[in-house]
Amino acid sequence: MDENNPLKLLLEVVAERQVPAERIDIVTSTHRRITSHLAARRKRRTAILVTIGIVVFLTLGLATPQGQVIASRLFQFFISKGTNVQALPTLNPHLVEMSSPAVTVPATQAAGVPPFVHQCGSYAGPVCSPEQLQALVTFPVKELTNLPSGIQLRGATGGPNLITLQYTTTVDQEFLQLVETPWTIQLPPLEVGSGATIEVVQVGAAQGEYVRGAWINHSNVIVWHSDANTQTLRWVDEDVYYQLILISHDGHPSLNQQDLVRLASNLGEPAAQPDQLPGGRLTREEAEQKLGRAILLPASIPDGYQWNGATVLNGDVCLHYRSPNGDPIGGLHIAERAGTSSVSIGVDRTLSPLAGLEKEFIPLGGVGGAVGVYGWGSPLVSAVCNPDGETRSQTVLVFQTKGTTFEIFGPPVEILTRLELARLAESLTGVQTTGNTDDPQKITSAADAQRFVDFPLLVPTLLPKGWNFHHAVADPAKNQVTLYYKAGQDAEVYGAFTILQRPVPADMTVSQSATPDPAPTVQPLKVGSMDGEYRLYCSSTGGQNMTQENIDCSAEVLTWQQNGVRYSIEAGLPISVAREILTGVALSLTPVLSDGTNSIANNPLHLLAGYPLASLAQLPAPYEAGEERIAFSTSSACRTIFRSGEQSVAGYLVQSLSPLSPDTKPLASYELSSNDQVKALLFPVHQQEVRGCGGRIEDGVRLSWMANGLSYDLFSASSIPTNDLLRLAQEVSTKPLGD
């Protein structure tokens, strides 16, 4: 970002789905955008699972040479807008023709990236100390001193003309930040609502101003909320401009006005920081000494990742690696546990009771059973990797090799893909099988994406001004591709959108093919001559009572079908222009290959298509699913089944890559699907160990069938009636692949 631009704010939100960053004018928009996203975080659709809460950062710049020093009493840091409600600015974006729509256009540096990002991390993940920043800037750096118990420096970053120091507090998901920049002109005051109270406060020898509240950006208007959990203190001292801001998520801030003024009045010179690992982590040598054994380190790690210490707990060890920009959500954690017994992969519901985890077997070289289990969603990070309870992950890869069980907890797939985690795993096993495989989750051109599907892909020839193709993701198992487009720094409208393309049955309508979501506003429309629909997803902070002052629309989806292919463009754009933009992009779609054909390459499918594990989230009454265990020796997953209210195991569901060999004749044969494509056989069972489950059936039955290319065995441990076995089997076998 050009630091000679006027004051700017960048707000970045990190989630189980990536939310586009936006550039916003700080003079009129700082508080409303911060609090708008704090509110949107609570009401966004359930598909969006927040992983680390909200990260906010300010970027300030100055445009003219240093002027006359003005007495503190003359400073005005805030000014009333004269109203609590503002109209959103009118947008008039232009669609421009793409010169080469099938290839990646190199993106410019994203807005809000600090110049010192490589040395000190991003605004969301600062890693430098104030002492280290002082060596990089020419103005005096100060830090908060005499910190109350529970408040500590997380890190600092910035650029030559501005730095930010970020602190953690005693409240979860609370944000405390100190901004410092040389005072060269009298900066424009920040506009606040007419309901705001601007208080003059004494900050040491200087006078400052304090405001509580924020502008909240709704879909139609911008509203000032004096009760918003945002507190801002501004002052100038010794030719340096300071801003101290506290944003609380739960409505119970750890600091009040007096606390912030006290902190601001006690700035001090940066203290020398010892060269140590964060959070009491150990060096490799210290960890090995504590364990009494050697630690297996990966032969290679993803580009940009750096060693960040080890933690040890109950004989297990976890290796931590910092992401290239220091963001916690991008961290990498590798747990090592001696032994190769079956393991369970839990779900982290700390941030949302609706959190889930999808899992699948993937082939790996040099591991037990020749497979690992890859999961995405909200995996529960092992205690050895999460001693403070604050570590979150969005992907996990579990496997066994050399008498050791490994769990790799990774960042969102947009940062590290499944294939990249598999390559990391194989650098631990020493058997590489994925080196020459193309990565379907990180495709750098639309033309390359065509190689993964068997129908002609379409790409837009028109995009909003300043927008570019970013990357593509293919799912060969579903025969689908998603194209990603994002705004550059010179864009007239900021955000991102995706274009999903996949074949659908000829008799499926647009409404049938659309993903079910809660209460969208659905509008029919034409895309050329094709029938389509436009879905607008909105929610309200006022419950059922929606008004222009409490409504928020977070996503738009345009869907239509043509020549047996479903097209869906999903975006998060201002609603005043979203329909116009999406329709214009849709009408400009053209085949990615000039001859209009498809061209599937001889790309090895190893690791491109996995083997989904069955979901038992909702079983027919009166049955409930228990713990799931993964047995790598047999490449199988076992789920215990209970009757509601009973403690003893009623049955087991075993899913495997290879079927059990029947040792007796079947008692009966059943059809599990109406189209006669899934048949199940019922076998008697006597004194049989259930593989991977740790259970044993003395006398019972086993219902076996094949579905989705996998083998399923449903054991009755306590006389589950045959009709109930069939109902349970029907629930599992009829689920779509990967759902």
C-alpha positions in Angstrom: 0.0 0.0 0.0 1.2 3.5 -0.8 1.7 5.2 2.6 1.4 8.6 1.0 -2.3 8.1 0.4 -4.9 9.7 2.7 -5.9 7.9 5.8 -7.1 4.3 5.0 -8.6 1.4 6.9 -8.4 -2.2 6.0 -10.6 -4.7 7.8 -9.8 -8.4 7.4 -11.9 -11.3 8.7 -10.5 -14.8 8.6 -13.1 -17.9 8.6 -13.7 -21.7 7.6 -14.7 -19.7 4.3 -12.3 -16.9 3.2 -14.0 -13.4 3.4 -12.7 -10.8 1.0 -10.8 -7.8 2.4 -12.0 -4.3 1.6 -10.3 -0.9 1.4 -12.3 1.8 3.2 -11.7 5.5 3.9 -10.9 5.8 7.5 -12.1 9.4 7.8 -15.7 8.4 7.5 -15.7 4.6 7.9 -13.4 3.3 10.6 -15.8 2.4 13.3 -18.8 1.5 11.2 -16.9 -1.1 9.3 -15.2 -2.6 12.3 -18.4 -3.1 14.2 -20.3 -4.1 11.1 -18.1 -7.1 10.7 -18.3 -7.9 14.4 -22.0 -8.1 14.0 -21.9 -9.9 10.7 -19.6 -12.5 12.3 -22.5 -13.5 14.5 -25.2 -13.7 11.9 -23.5 -14.9 8.8 -24.8 -18.2 7.3 -24.0 -21.3 9.2 -21.7 -22.5 6.4 -19.3 -19.8 7.5 -17.5 -21.0 10.7 -15.4 -18.4 12.4 -12.1 -19.9 13.5 -10.1 -17.1 15.3 -12.6 -14.3 15.6 -12.0 -10.8 14.2 -8.7 -9.2 13.2 -8.7 -5.5 12.6 -6.0 -3.1 11.6 -5.5 0.5 10.7 -3.2 2.0 8.1 -2.5 5.7 8.3 -0.5 7.8 5.9 0.4 11.5 5.4 0.6 13.5 2.3 2.4 16.8 3.0 5.7 17.9 4.5 5.9 18.5 8.2 4.1 21.6 9.3 4.0 23.8 12.3 3.6 22.1 15.6 0.2 22.9 17.0 -0.6 23.2 20.7 -2.3 20.1 22.1 -5.4 22.1 23.1 -6.1 22.9 19.4 -6.3 19.3 18.2 -9.6 18.0 17.1 -9.6 14.2 16.7 -13.4 13.6 16.3 -16.2 15.6 14.7 -19.9 15.0 14.7 -21.5 14.1 11.4 -24.7 15.7 12.5 -26.7 12.5 12.0 -26.7 8.9 13.1 -27.8 7.6 9.8 -26.0 8.0 6.4 -26.9 6.8 3.0 -24.4 4.4 1.3 -22.3 5.9 -1.5 -23.6 5.4 -5.0 -21.5 2.8 -6.9 -21.3 2.7 -10.7 -18.9 -0.1 -11.5 -17.8 -0.8 -15.1 -17.4 -4.2 -16.7 -14.3 -4.3 -18.9 -13.1 -6.9 -21.4 -10.5 -9.3 -20.3 -7.5 -9.5 -22.7 -6.7 -13.1 -21.8 -9.5 -14.7 -19.6 -8.1 -18.2 -19.6 -4.8 -17.4 -17.8 -3.9 -16.0 -14.4 -3.3 -12.2 -14.3 -0.6 -11.5 -11.8 -2.2 -9.7 -8.9 -0.8 -6.5 -7.4 0.0 -6.4 -3.8 -3.2 -6.7 -1.7 -4.5 -3.6 0.0 -3.5 -3.3 3.6 -0.3 -5.4 3.4 2.4 -3.7 5.6 5.7 -2.9 3.9 7.5 -4.8 6.7 5.3 -8.0 6.2 8.3 -10.2 5.4 10.2 -9.1 8.5 7.4 -8.6 10.9 4.3 -10.4 9.6 0.9 -9.0 8.5 -1.4 -6.7 10.5 -3.5 -9.8 11.4 -0.4 -11.7 12.6 2.4 -9.3 13.8 5.5 -11.0 15.0 8.2 -8.3 15.6 9.0 -6.6 18.9 8.8 -2.8 19.3 12.6 -2.9 19.7 13.0 -4.6 16.3 10.6 -2.1 14.7 12.6 0.8 16.1 15.6 -0.3 14.0 13.4 -0.1 10.8 11.8 3.4 11.3 13.1 6.9 11.9 10.6 8.2 14.5 10.6 7.2 18.1 8.7 3.9 18.9 6.8 3.7 22.2 5.0 0.7 23.8 2.5 0.3 26.6 4.1 -0.2 30.0 2.8 -1.2 33.4 0.3 -3.5 31.8 -2.4 -5.0 33.9 -2.4 -8.7 34.6 -3.5 -10.7 31.6 -2.6 -8.1 28.9 0.5 -8.8 26.9 2.1 -7.8 23.6 1.2 -10.1 20.8 3.5 -8.5 18.2 4.2 -5.4 16.0 4.4 -4.6 12.3 3.9 -1.7 9.9 6.0 0.4 7.5 8.4 3.3 7.5 5.7 5.9 8.3 3.4 3.8 10.5 3.5 1.0 13.0 0.9 -1.0 14.9 1.4 -2.8 18.2 -1.2 -5.5 18.9 -2.0 -6.8 22.4 -4.1 -9.7 23.8 -6.3 -9.2 26.8 -8.1 -11.4 29.4 -11.2 -11.5 27.2 -11.5 -14.0 24.3 -11.6 -12.4 20.9 -11.0 -8.9 22.2 -8.7 -6.6 20.2 -6.4 -3.9 21.6 -4.1 -2.0 19.2 -1.8 1.0 19.5 -1.1 2.9 16.2 1.8 5.3 15.9 2.8 7.6 13.0 4.8 10.8 12.7 2.7 14.0 13.1 3.3 16.0 10.0 0.0 17.7 9.5 -3.2 18.2 11.4 -5.1 15.1 10.4 -8.8 15.3 9.5 -10.9 14.4 12.5 -12.9 11.2 12.4 -16.6 11.7 11.8 -18.8 10.2 14.4 -22.6 10.1 14.8 -24.6 12.9 16.3 -25.4 10.5 19.2 -21.7 10.2 20.1 -20.2 11.8 23.2 -16.7 13.2 22.4 -14.8 13.5 25.7 -11.6 15.5 26.2 -9.2 13.6 28.4 -5.7 14.2 29.8 -3.1 11.8 28.4 0.0 12.6 30.4 1.0 16.1 29.5 -1.1 16.1 26.3 -4.8 16.4 25.7 -6.7 13.7 23.8 -10.2 12.8 22.8 -12.2 9.6 23.6 -15.2 8.2 21.9 -17.2 5.0 22.4 -19.3 3.7 19.5 -19.0 2.8 15.9 -20.6 3.1 12.5 -22.3 -0.1 11.4 -22.7 -0.7 7.7 -26.1 -2.2 6.9 -27.1 -3.1 3.4 -29.0 0.1 2.7 -27.7 2.6 5.3 -24.8 3.3 7.7 -25.9 3.7 11.3 -24.0 5.1 14.3 -24.3 2.9 17.4 -23.1 4.6 20.6 -23.4 1.3 22.5 -21.1 -0.6 20.1 -18.2 -2.3 21.9 -15.6 -0.1 20.3 -13.5 2.5 22.3 -11.1 4.9 20.6 -8.6 7.2 22.2 -6.5 9.7 20.1 -3.8 12.1 21.0 -0.5 13.7 19.9 2.7 13.8 21.9 6.2 14.9 20.9 5.3 15.1 17.2 3.9 11.5 17.1 0.2 10.8 16.5 -1.3 7.9 18.6 -4.5 5.9 18.4 -5.4 3.3 21.0 -8.5 1.3 20.1 -10.2 -1.5 22.0 -12.9 -3.7 20.3 -14.8 -6.3 22.4 -16.9 -9.1 21.0 -19.1 -10.2 23.9 -20.2 -6.8 25.3 -18.0 -7.0 28.4 -14.8 -5.1 27.7 -11.8 -5.8 29.9 -10.8 -2.1 29.9 -12.9 1.1 30.4 -12.1 4.7 29.5 -10.0 5.3 32.6 -8.0 2.1 31.9 -7.2 3.2 28.3 -6.2 6.7 29.4 -3.9 5.2 32.1 -2.3 2.9 29.5 -1.9 5.8 27.1 -0.3 8.0 29.8 2.4 5.4 30.5 4.1 4.9 27.1 7.7 3.9 27.4 10.8 3.1 25.3 10.8 -0.4 23.9 12.2 -2.9 26.3 14.9 -5.4 25.2 13.2 -8.7 24.3 15.0 -11.9 25.0 15.4 -14.2 22.0 13.0 -16.9 23.0 10.3 -19.1 21.5 6.7 -18.0 22.2 4.6 -19.3 25.0 7.3 -21.3 26.8 7.8 -23.6 23.8 10.9 -25.8 23.7 13.7 -26.2 21.3 14.1 -29.5 19.5 16.9 -30.5 21.8 14.9 -29.6 25.0 11.9 -31.5 23.7 13.9 -34.6 22.9 15.6 -34.5 26.3 12.2 -34.2 28.0 10.8 -37.1 26.0 13.8 -39.3 26.2 13.7 -40.1 22.5 14.4 -38.6 19.1 11.8 -36.5 17.3 11.1 -37.2 13.7 11.2 -33.9 11.7 9.8 -33.4 8.2 12.4 -33.5 5.5 10.7 -30.4 3.9 8.0 -27.9 4.9 5.9 -25.6 2.8 7.5 -22.5 1.5 7.7 -19.6 3.9 7.0 -21.6 7.1 9.4 -21.2 10.0 10.2 -23.3 13.0 8.3 -22.0 16.0 9.1 -24.4 18.8 7.8 -27.6 20.3 5.4 -28.6 23.2 5.4 -31.8 25.1 2.6 -33.5 27.0 2.2 -37.0 28.5 4.9 -38.4 26.2 3.6 -36.8 23.1 5.2 -33.9 21.2 3.9 -31.2 18.8 6.1 -29.3 16.3 4.9 -25.8 15.6 5.6 -23.8 12.4 4.7 -20.1 11.9 3.0 -19.1 8.6 4.8 -16.8 6.1 2.9 -13.7 7.3 2.5 -14.7 10.9 -1.3 -15.1 10.9 -2.3 -17.6 13.6 -4.9 -19.1 11.3 -2.1 -20.0 8.9 -0.1 -21.9 11.5 1.0 -25.5 11.1 1.2 -28.0 14.0 2.5 -31.6 13.8 1.7 -34.0 16.7 3.7 -37.2 17.2 2.4 -40.0 19.4 4.1 -43.3 20.0 2.0 -46.3 18.9 -0.3 -47.3 16.1 -3.6 -48.1 17.7 -6.9 -46.9 16.2 -7.5 -43.1 16.7 -10.4 -40.8 16.8 -10.7 -37.3 15.1 -12.8 -34.9 17.2 -14.8 -31.8 16.2 -14.0 -28.4 17.8 -17.3 -26.8 18.7 -15.8 -24.1 20.8 -16.8 -21.3 18.4 -20.0 -22.8 17.1 -22.2 -25.7 18.2 -23.0 -26.3 14.5 -19.3 -27.0 13.6 -18.6 -30.2 11.8 -15.8 -32.1 10.1 -15.8 -33.9 6.7 -13.3 -36.8 6.4 -11.9 -39.0 3.7 -9.2 -41.6 3.1 -6.4 -40.5 0.9 -3.5 -42.6 -0.4 -0.1 -41.9 1.1 3.3 -43.5 0.5 5.0 -45.3 3.4 2.1 -45.4 5.8 0.1 -48.1 7.5 -2.8 -49.3 5.4 -1.3 -47.1 2.5 -3.8 -44.4 3.5 -4.2 -41.4 5.8 -7.4 -39.6 6.8 -7.8 -36.1 5.7 -10.4 -33.8 7.3 -11.7 -30.3 6.7 -14.0 -28.1 8.8 -13.4 -27.8 12.5 -11.0 -30.5 13.7 -10.3 -30.6 17.4 -6.6 -29.8 17.9 -4.8 -32.3 20.1 -4.0 -31.2 23.6 -0.3 -31.5 23.0 -0.6 -28.9 20.2 -3.0 -26.7 22.1 -1.7 -26.2 25.7 -3.4 -22.8 26.0 -6.7 -23.8 24.3 -6.4 -21.0 21.7 -5.1 -23.0 18.7 -7.6 -23.5 15.9 -7.3 -25.5 12.7 -9.4 -26.0 9.6 -7.7 -29.1 8.1 -6.2 -32.2 9.6 -4.3 -35.2 8.2 -3.8 -38.3 10.4 -1.6 -41.3 9.5 0.7 -43.9 11.0 4.3 -44.7 10.1 7.4 -46.1 11.7 5.5 -47.1 14.9 4.2 -43.5 15.3 0.8 -41.8 14.9 1.0 -38.3 13.3 -1.6 -35.6 13.3 -0.9 -32.6 11.0 -3.2 -29.7 11.9 -3.2 -27.2 9.0 -4.7 -23.9 7.9 -7.6 -23.4 5.5 -7.3 -25.1 2.2 -6.8 -21.7 0.5 -3.5 -21.5 2.3 -2.3 -25.1 2.3 -4.1 -27.6 0.1 -4.8 -31.3 0.7 -2.0 -32.2 -1.7 0.5 -29.9 0.1 -0.4 -31.6 3.4 0.1 -35.0 1.8 3.5 -34.0 0.5 4.4 -32.8 4.0 3.2 -36.2 5.4 5.3 -38.1 2.8 8.4 -36.0 3.8 7.9 -37.7 7.2 7.4 -41.2 5.9 10.3 -40.9 3.4 8.2 -42.4 0.5 7.2 -39.8 -2.1 4.3 -40.6 -4.4 2.8 -37.1 -5.0 5.7 -35.2 -6.4 4.5 -34.9 -10.0 0.8 -34.7 -9.3 -1.0 -31.5 -10.3 -2.8 -29.8 -7.4 -6.5 -29.6 -8.1 -7.0 -27.1 -5.2 -4.4 -24.6 -6.4 -4.9 -24.3 -10.2 -3.3 -21.1 -11.6 -5.2 -20.8 -14.9 -8.7 -21.6 -16.1 -7.2 -23.5 -19.1 -5.4 -25.8 -16.7 -8.7 -26.3 -14.8 -10.2 -27.8 -17.9 -7.9 -30.8 -17.6 -9.8 -32.0 -14.5 -13.4 -32.2 -15.9 -15.0 -33.8 -18.9 -17.3 -30.9 -20.0 -16.3 -27.6 -21.6 -15.5 -25.0 -18.9 -16.7 -21.4 -19.5 -14.8 -18.3 -18.4 -16.0 -14.6 -18.3 -14.7 -12.2 -20.9 -16.1 -9.2 -18.9 -15.1 -8.4 -15.3 -15.6 -5.4 -13.0 -12.8 -2.9 -13.6 -9.7 -3.8 -11.6 -10.7 -7.5 -11.1 -8.7 -10.5 -12.1 -8.8 -14.3 -12.2 -7.1 -15.5 -9.0 -7.2 -19.3 -9.0 -9.4 -22.4 -9.6 -10.3 -25.5 -7.5 -11.3 -28.8 -9.1 -13.0 -31.8 -7.6 -12.5 -34.6 -10.0 -14.7 -37.0 -7.9 -17.7 -34.6 -8.5 -16.6 -33.6 -12.0 -16.7 -29.9 -11.0 -14.6 -26.7 -11.0 -14.8 -23.5 -9.1 -13.2 -20.3 -10.6 -12.1 -17.6 -8.1 -12.0 -13.9 -9.0 -10.8 -11.0 -6.8 -10.5 -7.3 -6.8 -7.2 -5.5 -7.2 -6.1 -2.2 -5.7 -7.5 -0.1 -8.5 -11.0 -1.8 -8.4 -14.1 0.4 -8.2 -15.9 -2.3 -6.2 -14.1 -4.5 -3.7 -14.7 -8.1 -2.8 -14.6 -11.5 -4.5 -16.8 -14.0 -6.3 -16.7 -17.6 -7.5 -18.1 -19.4 -10.5 -19.0 -23.0 -9.8 -19.6 -25.3 -12.8 -20.7 -29.0 -12.8 -23.0 -31.2 -14.8 -26.5 -32.0 -13.4 -29.2 -34.5 -14.5 -31.3 -33.3 -17.4 -34.5 -33.3 -15.3 -33.1 -31.2 -12.5 -34.4 -27.7 -12.2 -32.4 -24.7 -11.0 -34.3 -24.6 -7.7 -33.6 -28.3 -7.1 -29.9 -27.9 -7.8 -29.4 -24.9 -5.6 -27.8 -25.5 -2.2 -30.4 -25.3 0.6 -29.8 -22.3 2.8 -31.9 -20.5 5.5 -34.5 -18.0 4.2 -32.9 -16.4 1.1 -34.8 -13.9 -1.0 -35.3 -15.6 -4.4 -35.9 -13.7 -7.6 -36.4 -15.4 -11.0 -34.4 -13.9 -13.9 -33.2 -14.7 -17.4 -29.5 -15.3 -18.2 -29.8 -14.9 -22.0 -32.5 -17.3 -23.0 -32.0 -19.5 -19.9 -34.2 -19.5 -16.8 -32.2 -18.7 -13.7 -32.6 -17.3 -10.2 -31.0 -14.7 -8.0 -30.7 -15.4 -4.3 -30.0 -12.7 -1.8 -29.1 -13.8 1.8 -30.0 -11.3 4.5 -30.3 -11.3 8.2 -31.3 -8.8 10.9 -30.0 -7.7 14.2 -33.6 -7.0 15.2 -34.8 -10.6 14.8 -37.9 -10.9 12.7 -38.4 -7.1 12.7 -36.3 -6.1 9.6 -35.7 -2.4 9.0 -33.3 -0.6 6.8 -31.3 0.2 9.9 -30.7 -3.4 11.1 -30.7 -5.5 7.9 -27.4 -7.0 6.6 -27.1 -8.8 3.3 -23.9 -10.9 3.2 -24.1 -12.9 0.0 -25.6 -13.1 -3.4 -25.9 -16.2 -5.7 -26.9 -16.2 -9.4 -27.7 -19.7 -10.7 -28.8 -21.1 -14.1 -28.4 -24.2 -16.2 -27.3 -24.6 -19.8 -26.5 -27.7 -21.9 -26.7 -30.0 -18.9 -24.3 -27.9 -16.8 -25.3 -25.9 -13.7 -23.5 -22.5 -13.3 -23.5 -20.7 -9.9 -21.9 -17.3 -9.3 -21.6 -16.5 -5.5 -20.4 -13.2 -4.3 -20.3 -10.8 -1.4 -20.8 -7.4 -3.2 -22.8 -4.3 -2.3 -26.4 -5.2 -3.1 -26.9 -2.0 -5.1 -24.7 -3.3 -7.8 -24.5 -7.1 -7.2 -27.3 -8.2 -9.5 -26.0 -6.0 -12.4 -22.4 -7.2 -12.0 -23.3 -10.9 -11.7 -25.7 -10.8 -14.7 -23.1 -9.0 -16.9 -20.4 -11.6 -15.9 -22.8 -14.5 -16.6 -23.7 -13.2 -20.1 -20.0 -12.9 -21.0 -19.1 -16.5 -20.4 -17.3 -18.3 -23.2 -15.5 -21.6 -23.6 -12.0 -21.6 -22.0 -10.7 -23.5 -25.1 -11.0 -21.7 -28.4 -12.4 -24.8 -30.2 -15.1 -25.2 -27.6 -14.0 -28.7 -26.7 -12.8 -30.3 -23.5 -9.4 -31.7 -23.0 -8.8 -34.0 -20.1 -5.1 -34.5 -19.6 -3.5 -37.8 -18.6 -3.1 -36.4 -15.1 -2.5 -39.0 -12.5 -5.6 -39.3 -10.3 -3.6 -40.4 -7.3 -4.8 -38.2 -4.4 -7.2 -36.2 -6.6 -10.2 -38.2 -5.6 -10.5 -39.4 -2.0 -12.8 -41.9 -0.2 -15.4 -40.0 1.9 -16.2 -41.4 5.4 -19.9 -41.8 6.0 -21.6 -39.2 8.2 -23.8 -40.4 11.0 -24.8 -36.9 12.2 -28.6 -37.8 12.0 -29.7 -41.4 12.6 -33.3 -42.5 12.7 -34.7 -42.7 16.2 -34.0 -44.2 18.7 -30.4 -44.6 17.6 -27.4 -42.2 18.2 -23.8 -42.3 16.8 -21.0 -42.7 19.2 -17.2 -42.2 18.9 -15.6 -42.8 15.5 -12.3 -44.7 15.4 -9.9 -44.9 12.5 -7.9 -48.2 12.0 -5.1 -47.5 9.5 -3.9 -51.1 9.4 -7.2 -52.1 7.7 -8.0 -48.7 6.1 -11.3 -48.7 7.9 -13.4 -46.4 10.1 -15.6 -47.7 12.9 -18.6 -45.8 14.5 -20.3 -47.2 17.5 -24.2 -46.9 17.6 -26.2 -46.6 20.8 -29.9 -46.7 21.6 -31.0 -43.4 23.1 -30.8 -43.5 26.9 -28.7 -46.7 27.0 -25.0 -47.1 27.8 -24.2 -50.4 26.1 -23.2 -50.5 22.5 -26.1 -51.5 20.2 -24.0 -52.0 17.0 -21.1 -50.9 14.9 -20.8 -49.4 11.4 -17.5 -50.2 9.7 -16.5 -48.4 6.5 -13.5 -49.7 4.6 -11.7 -49.7 1.2 -11.9 -53.5 1.0 -14.9 -55.7 1.9 -14.9 -58.4 4.5 -14.6 -61.9 3.1 -17.8 -63.8 4.0 -17.2 -67.1 5.8 -20.8 -68.2 5.8 -23.8 -68.1 3.5 -26.0 -65.1 3.7 -29.3 -65.4 5.5 -31.1 -62.9 3.3 -30.7 -60.3 0.6 -32.2 -56.8 0.6 -32.4 -53.7 -1.7 -31.3 -50.5 -0.1 -32.3 -48.2 -3.0 -35.4 -47.9 -5.1 -33.4 -48.2 -8.4 -32.1 -51.7 -7.4 -28.5 -50.5 -7.5 -27.5 -51.1 -3.8 -28.0 -54.5 -2.4 -27.2 -55.7 1.1 -26.5 -59.2 2.4 -27.4 -60.4 5.9 -24.8 -62.8 7.5 -24.8 -64.5 10.9 -22.0 -63.6 13.3 -20.6 -65.7 16.1 -17.7 -64.7 18.3 -16.3 -62.2 15.8 -13.9 -59.3 16.5 -15.1 -56.1 14.8 -12.1 -54.7 13.0 -11.0 -51.3 14.1 -13.7 -51.0 16.7 -12.2 -52.8 19.7 -15.5 -54.6 20.0 -16.6 -58.2 19.8 -19.9 -59.8 18.7 -20.8 -63.0 20.5 -24.0 -63.9 18.6 -25.6 -61.5 16.1 -25.8 -60.5 12.5 -23.8 -58.4 10.0 -25.5 -56.4 7.1 -22.9 -55.8 4.3 -23.2 -53.7 1.1 -21.2 -51.7 -1.3 -21.9 -48.0 -2.0 -20.0 -45.0 -3.4 -17.1 -47.4 -4.2 -16.7 -48.4 -0.5 -17.5 -51.4 1.6 -19.9 -51.1 4.6 -20.6 -53.5 7.4 -23.3 -52.9 10.0 -23.0 -55.2 13.0 -25.8 -55.8 15.5 -24.3 -56.2 19.0 -27.5 -56.4 21.0 -30.3 -57.7 18.8 -31.0 -54.6 16.7 -34.1 -55.6 14.7 -33.5 -56.3 11.0 -35.9 -53.5 10.0 -33.8 -51.1 12.1 -30.6 -52.4 10.5 -32.1 -51.7 7.1 -33.2 -48.2 8.1 -29.7 -47.4 9.4 -28.1 -48.8 6.2 -30.5 -46.8 4.0 -29.5 -43.6 5.9 -25.8 -44.2 5.2 -25.9 -45.6 1.6 -28.2 -43.0 0.1 -26.0 -40.0 1.1 -24.4 -38.3 -1.9 -20.7 -38.9 -2.3 -18.8 -36.4 -0.2 -21.8 -35.0 1.6 
